Amino acid sequence: MVTPANAQDRVQVGLLAQEVQAVAGHQVTLAYADQGYTGDAPQLAAQQQSFALQVVKLCQAKRGFVLLPRRWVVERSLSWSARYKLLARDYERLALSLQQLHYLAFVGIMLAKAAAIQLLTSP
């Protein structure tokens, strides 16, 4: 989901949670989020869609690199998408254009991973 830069992350949780559950067939039970989603309103919005929102927090003073639990999944996905030249910069006028480019990039990523798995499992 692509949202405008002037919109607060916390406000978007309800709509995002509803879309995730619709796409996943109401099978999502846990979602990880960064500190932008702290507070009671995001927790309540997630609970209304029948899943728990777990905020990954940085508990200690940051000096250098600190590994946060489950944060690597998001960072890995972002680095995969950054390999696509069209996603390296945000030049699109419409958020829908950027969203569609992300869909195309991740379809390519998933196809490459599926092909690699197929090569490993074929005799």
N, C-alpha and C positions, 0 to 999 in steps of 0.2 A: 504494500500500500504506500503510495507516495502522497505526502501531505505538504502543504505550503510551509515555507520556512518561518512564517510569522504565526503559525499555529502551535500551541503548547502540546507536547507529547501526551501529557496526562489527560487532556480533553479527548484525544483520539482513541483511547483504549476501548471504549464501548463499541464504536463502529468497527474497529479493527478486530476485536474479539468476536463480534457477530459474523464478520466475513470469514474469519479463520474457521469457525465452527461450521459455517455453511459449506465451505470448500472441503473440509475434512470429514464431513458427515457426523459432526458432534462427537468425534473421538478424541479430541485434545483434552487432556486432564491437567497439564502443567505447562506453563510458559515461563521462560526466563526473560528478564528485562534488566536494563541498566538503571542507574540511579535517577534517571529522568522520569521514572514511573513510580516514585515513592508517593505515599499518601493513601488516604482512605478511599478517595474517589476511584482511582485505578483498580484497587483491590475489589471494591464493590462491583464495578463494571465487569471485571473478569468473573466474579462469582455469579453474576446474573447469567453468564453464558456457560456456567457449570465447569469452570476450570480455575485452578489456583495460579496466581501470579507471584513468582518468586523473584524478588529484586536482588541482584548480585551487587553487593556493596563493597567498597574499599574501606575496610575497618581500621587500617593503620595509616599513619602519615606516609605519603608516597615519596620515596627517594629512589629514583631509578625505576627499573622494571619490576612490577609486581604482578604475578600471575593470578588472575581472578578465575574462580570456578566457572566453567561453561562459557566464559567470554571468548575463548579461542574459536568456538564454533561460528560466532558472528564475524569475527575478524577474518577467519579463513574464507568464509563465503564472500566477504567484501573484497578480499584480495583476488579471489577467483574472478569476480566480475570486473575488477580493475584491469585485467588482461585484455579486455575488449576495448578497442580504441574509442568507440563511440561513447563509452561510459567513463572515460578518463576525465572528461570535463562536462559540465552541465551547460550545454548551449541551447537546449530546447526551450521553446516558449511555453509549451503546454506540459503540465505534469503527466498527462496521459501518454505523451510521446516518450518520456523518460521511463514510465512504467512499462510500456510495450517493449522498449529496448532491453530492460532488465529481464522480461519474460524470454525474449529471444536469446539473450546471453545464457541464462540458466537452462534453457532447453538444450543449447549446445553443450554446456557443461555436463548435464545429466546424460545426454547421448554418448559423449566421450567416455564417461564413467561406466555406462552400461556396456559399451563395446569392449572396454578393458576387462570387465567382469566376464563377459562372454568368451573372450580369448583365454582367460584363465581357467574357465570351467569346461571348455570344449576339449574333446579328446585329441 
